[in-house]
């Protein structure tokens, strides 16, 4: 596949002194036709990046997941992105955590991680890795924070078969995803993956931006509740929409879903 490059700018919160986050992302292209997963930046990913980096709430959530007081209680901790695609949202999360740590100007020796994952497909993972590597300086990765890429097979999270994300169960403080459900076939497996990797600490949660009427999303929500996960949601705010450089016509149709273990509620 040929690769084309696109520059994406996510604005920082108005109340902060941070400059906008500018990421250069390669996209797979075959004679001008973009593929679904690694060929375009989905609107949901733009909105999730805007929430995580472009709002004070999102930045605080990313910081807490990586360096907050509860993060030390979880083996590994940090942030896991499912279905990363081109990596926009995961890199925005890493940039938010790193920027907040830097802004606090504290002598903190704790380390943490952000892991971006997708299908075990060489075209997808190689481009995702290149995007991360080419934006490390913009993200602010350093000695305190590692940003890496792994494959993750939702249908085999409990085994090593076809799943190189070797992280133990229940070790991530924050799991993120954008438009994770777009067909019914993988809805149950996605919910079980969230449950598998999410820490049971009181502050841990998964955040998903999704069109609620997509096929299979009701199955995903049902399985989350069967797994004793508490799900709440709210509409995408106007401030969030404004933090995204691109005008998204259907932005108001999206919702932000917050998923927590009932043990932590």
VOGU-3710 file (C-alpha; in Angstrom, 3 decimals, decimal comma):
1> xxxxxxxxxx> 0,000/0,000/0,000  1,110/3,536/-0,673  1,186/5,922/2,263  -0,064/9,497/2,369  0,518/11,895/5,268  -2,030/14,031/7,079  -1,490/16,613/9,804  -4,014/16,675/12,643  -4,180/19,519/15,166  -5,948/19,171/18,520
11> xxxxxxxxxx> -6,384/22,370/20,508  -5,406/22,521/24,181  -7,901/23,679/26,849  -8,427/27,440/26,882  -7,369/27,591/30,529  -3,967/26,014/29,884  -0,712/27,387/28,540  -0,170/24,350/26,339  0,293/24,740/22,629  -1,904/22,673/20,293
21> xxxxxxxxxx> -0,984/19,046/19,707  0,127/18,625/16,096  0,496/15,037/14,907  1,587/13,886/11,457  -0,093/10,618/10,618  0,588/8,303/7,716  -2,436/6,691/6,099  -2,494/3,602/3,885  -3,702/4,330/0,375  -4,166/2,018/-2,593
31> xxxxxxxxxx> -4,526/4,006/-5,805  -6,264/6,735/-3,842  -8,744/4,397/-2,165  -8,441/4,504/1,615  -8,877/1,361/3,693  -11,248/1,321/6,660  -8,869/0,852/9,598  -5,480/2,283/8,666  -6,515/4,474/5,768  -8,546/7,227/7,376
41> xxxxxxxxxx> -8,946/9,098/10,651  -12,392/8,384/12,000  -14,522/11,217/13,378  -14,857/9,363/16,690  -11,057/9,309/17,024  -10,876/13,060/16,419  -13,470/13,602/19,139  -11,772/11,254/21,592  -8,418/12,968/21,020  -10,175/16,287/21,572
51> xxxxxxxxxx> -11,654/15,057/24,841  -8,407/13,585/26,178  -6,040/16,398/25,207  -8,395/19,313/24,581  -10,345/19,355/27,856  -9,179/19,775/31,435  -11,233/16,741/32,422  -9,572/14,542/29,819  -6,069/15,695/30,683  -6,662/15,016/34,364
61> xxxxxxxxxx> -7,992/11,529/33,618  -4,898/10,693/31,559  -2,558/12,047/34,223  -4,344/10,152/36,990  -4,233/6,907/35,001  -0,469/7,190/34,572  0,787/9,137/37,578  -2,101/9,652/40,006  -2,054/8,383/43,582  -4,129/5,319/42,682
71> xxxxxxxxxx> -1,877/4,398/39,747  0,819/3,063/42,067  -1,648/0,529/43,463  -2,023/-1,210/40,085  0,633/-3,487/38,634  1,630/-1,665/35,457  -1,146/0,889/35,399  -1,299/3,379/32,581  -3,507/3,607/29,506  -4,556/0,995/26,955
81> xxxxxxxxxx> -6,106/1,949/23,628  -8,174/-0,648/21,814  -8,622/-0,441/18,054  -5,996/2,285/17,678  -6,057/2,470/13,881  -3,671/5,293/13,033  -3,019/6,050/16,719  -4,458/9,556/17,070  -6,404/9,029/20,302  -3,719/6,967/22,022
91> xxxxxxxxxx> -1,045/9,544/21,240  -3,340/12,322/22,436  -3,765/10,450/25,725  -0,003/10,064/26,095  0,544/13,752/25,301  -2,075/14,749/27,873  -0,453/12,663/30,622  3,058/13,877/29,780  2,015/17,539/29,492  0,194/17,500/32,816
101> xxxxxxxxxx> 3,164/15,881/34,552  5,519/18,464/33,034  3,221/21,373/33,956  3,226/20,322/37,597  7,022/20,505/37,623  7,385/17,873/40,297  10,312/15,570/40,940  8,470/12,340/40,221  10,392/9,141/39,641  7,338/7,046/38,851
111> xxxxxxxxxx> 7,103/5,565/35,374  4,061/4,578/33,383  2,953/3,430/29,960  0,530/3,991/27,126  -0,040/0,960/24,889  -1,743/1,301/21,514  -3,236/-1,889/20,081  -4,988/-3,160/16,986  -5,491/-6,261/14,889  -2,570/-8,605/14,377
121> xxxxxxxxxx> -2,119/-7,384/10,806  1,293/-6,326/9,533  0,002/-3,411/7,431  -1,988/-1,975/10,334  0,624/-2,472/13,051  3,612/-1,355/10,977  1,931/1,919/10,056  0,724/2,437/13,625  4,287/1,905/14,880  5,673/4,362/12,332
131> xxxxxxxxxx> 3,115/6,975/13,365  4,064/6,611/17,027  7,797/6,721/16,321  7,539/9,813/14,137  5,540/11,730/16,765  7,396/10,826/19,965  8,891/14,295/20,366  5,475/15,904/19,944  3,855/13,466/22,359  6,478/14,197/24,992
141> xxxxxxxxxx> 7,502/10,604/25,649  10,434/10,497/28,037  11,934/8,638/30,938  8,644/8,753/32,850  6,350/7,513/30,083  6,705/4,829/27,422  4,458/4,680/24,350  4,406/1,342/22,553  2,394/-0,652/20,001  1,136/-4,217/20,396
151> xxxxxxxxxx> -1,394/-6,450/18,685  -4,535/-7,424/20,572  -6,974/-10,096/19,460  -10,234/-9,468/21,283  -11,333/-13,052/20,705  -8,288/-14,461/22,534  -7,542/-12,041/25,357  -7,443/-14,783/27,967  -4,870/-16,845/26,060  -1,590/-16,228/24,273
161> xxxxxxxxxx> -2,958/-17,597/21,002  -3,006/-14,828/18,399  -2,671/-12,191/21,079  0,700/-10,562/21,737  -0,663/-8,076/24,293  0,866/-9,961/27,215  -0,381/-7,635/29,928  -1,901/-9,374/32,954  -5,599/-9,151/33,633  -6,863/-6,042/35,393
171> xxxxxxxxxx> -3,783/-3,846/35,087  -4,880/-0,698/33,224  -6,282/2,368/34,942  -7,752/3,800/31,735  -8,913/2,031/28,577  -9,908/4,151/25,589  -11,535/3,465/22,254  -13,259/5,303/19,416  -16,087/3,762/17,382  -15,067/0,341/18,663
181> xxxxxxxxxx> -18,346/-1,259/17,634  -19,331/-1,106/13,972  -20,627/-4,661/13,484  -22,372/-7,106/15,848  -19,824/-9,911/15,380  -17,184/-8,460/17,698  -19,391/-6,668/20,247  -19,246/-9,368/22,932  -15,492/-9,917/22,483  -14,852/-6,177/22,788
191> xxxxxxxxxx> -16,807/-5,944/26,055  -14,926/-8,938/27,441  -11,604/-7,363/26,447  -12,489/-4,194/28,363  -13,434/-6,295/31,375  -10,256/-8,366/31,122  -7,782/-5,484/31,104  -9,544/-2,887/33,274  -8,224/-2,451/36,789  -10,741/-2,845/39,624
201> xxxxxxxxxx> -9,493/0,250/41,463  -12,060/2,912/42,283  -10,741/5,456/39,785  -10,253/3,103/36,821  -12,560/3,312/33,825  -12,936/2,824/30,107  -13,928/5,735/27,891  -15,505/5,075/24,501  -16,829/7,613/22,002  -19,432/5,977/19,857
211> xxxxxxxxxx> -22,509/6,499/17,696  -25,126/4,757/19,859  -27,151/3,438/16,927  -24,309/1,466/15,329  -25,122/-2,193/14,745  -24,044/-4,295/17,700  -23,503/-1,521/20,221  -26,560/-2,585/22,204  -24,987/-6,064/22,399  -21,752/-4,501/23,687
221> xxxxxxxxxx> -23,600/-2,574/26,413  -25,598/-5,646/27,412  -22,446/-7,748/27,779  -20,769/-5,002/29,832  -23,671/-5,070/32,267  -23,619/-8,873/32,405  -19,965/-8,572/33,431  -21,040/-6,251/36,259  -19,611/-3,150/34,602  -21,423/0,115/35,257
231> xxxxxxxxxx> -22,047/2,197/32,120  -22,979/5,876/31,992  -22,937/8,301/29,090  -23,363/11,903/28,091  -23,610/13,900/24,910  -20,546/15,370/23,254  -20,261/18,980/24,431  -19,919/22,030/22,234  -16,544/22,805/23,841  -15,289/19,382/22,820
241> xxxxxxxxxx> -16,518/19,830/19,269  -14,698/23,172/19,084  -11,396/21,602/20,232  -11,297/19,558/17,025  -9,768/21,281/14,036  -11,998/19,530/11,508  -15,708/20,337/11,405  -17,562/17,096/12,103  -21,086/17,352/10,762  -22,429/14,487/12,880
251> xxxxxxxxxx> -20,482/15,360/16,048  -23,604/15,982/18,126  -24,814/12,436/17,367  -21,891/10,887/19,265  -21,925/10,075/22,956  -19,125/9,554/25,474  -19,488/6,312/27,420  -17,825/5,808/30,808  -17,451/2,180/31,884  -16,403/1,196/35,402
261> xxxxx> -16,234/-1,909/37,503  -19,060/-1,866/40,036  -16,428/-2,742/42,640  -15,027/0,730/42,047  -18,320/2,621/41,916
//
